[in-house]
């Protein structure tokens, strides 16, 4: 299978999904849009995966490549009807590109938090096999505030009412991070903008201890990611 990945920052890569896809022998094409990579011809790909990033969907003046990216997402989901997986910013881009609206949160959500599957989420193919409530890592200051007309909410919590959604039959967005690896926090903390936002949200002491805090959750995070990946491959 050929997988197209839209990447917005080098450290926000597919994470543990790279391991899953390598094990399965899939071909992965990374389009590093923040580095000026072009959007390739979509015809040769079977799955589009869109990752996170420090920018917001409305910052099209500062990041003009967001406009062709959203156009490509819209073509992929609306015109081609092919499978899509978006994480964090990729989740928000899916909503914005297909008729929804993303806006700034009153209070950013950072850290490990509980998210509950909705009734639709409990019967959704992508989330099959997950418990009714999951613990996951959050790091976002924007949220989906208006759904595309054919979207359903698959997961929610008090901080963010659209933690996961499905648009149409085969396009999924997940706000929380399911791609975590043992190196994720260190990689993200090396980005000054990320380090500053983490300290603002958590305080310097807890921010400094986030890596060890997450380490205890990592086996569960990896198991959840593998379940979601297996479900996604069966849904293709």
Residue, then its C-alpha position, 0 to 999 in steps of 0.5 A: x500500500x502507498x501512504x501519503x503523509x502530510x508533515x508540518x514539522x520534522x518532529x511531528x512525524x507519524x511516530x509509532x505508526x512508522x513502525x507499524x507501516x514498516x512491519x507491514x511493508x507499506x510504502x510511505x511518502x512524506x511531504x514536508x510541507x513546511x519545508x516547501x515540499x510539493x503536494x504530489x499527484x494523489x492518484x497513486x496513493x491509498x491512504x492519506x495521513x496528516x500529522x500535527x504542527x505548531x500552526x493553526x488552520x487559520x494562519x494561511x498568511x503566515x503558512x500559505x501552503x495550508x491552502x493547497x493542503x486543505x484543497x488536497x484534503x478536500x479532493x481526497x475526502x470529498x471527490x476521491x472518497x479515500x481513507x484519511x487519518x488526521x492527528x491533532x492539526x490533521x484532525x482540525x484540517x479535516x474538519x476545516x477542509x470539508x466544511x467545518x470550523x476550527x477556533x481557538x480554545x478558551x484554555x489549552x489542553x495539555x497533558x494526559x487526559x481521559x476521553x470518552x467514546x460517544x455512542x457513535x464512537x463505540x460502534x465506529x470501525x476505527x475505534x473498535x476494540x477500544x474501551x469506553x474511556x481512554x487515557x491519551x496525551x493532549x497538546x492543543x490550543x485549538x478545537x473543532x467548533x463546528x462540524x462538517x454537515x456529514x460528520x459525527x463525533x466519536x469521542x469527547x471530554x469536558x475540555x474539548x467536545x470533538x476529540x475524534x470525528x468521522x467525515x463521511x465513511x472513511x475519513x477520521x480525525x483524532x485530536x489527541x496524540x496516538x502516535x507517541x514514542x519514547x522520544x516524542x516528548x524530548x523531540x517536541x521539547x527541543x522546539x522552543x515554541x513547544x517548550x514555552x507552551x508546555x511551561x505555560x500550560x503545566x508550569x516549569x516543574x511539571x513540564x520538566x517531568x513530563x517525559x517520565x510521567x508519560x513513560x508509564x502510559x506508553x505501553x497503553x498508548x502503543x497498544x491503542x495506536x496498534x489497535x487503531x492502525x489494525x482497524x484502519x487497515x481493515x477499513x481500507 
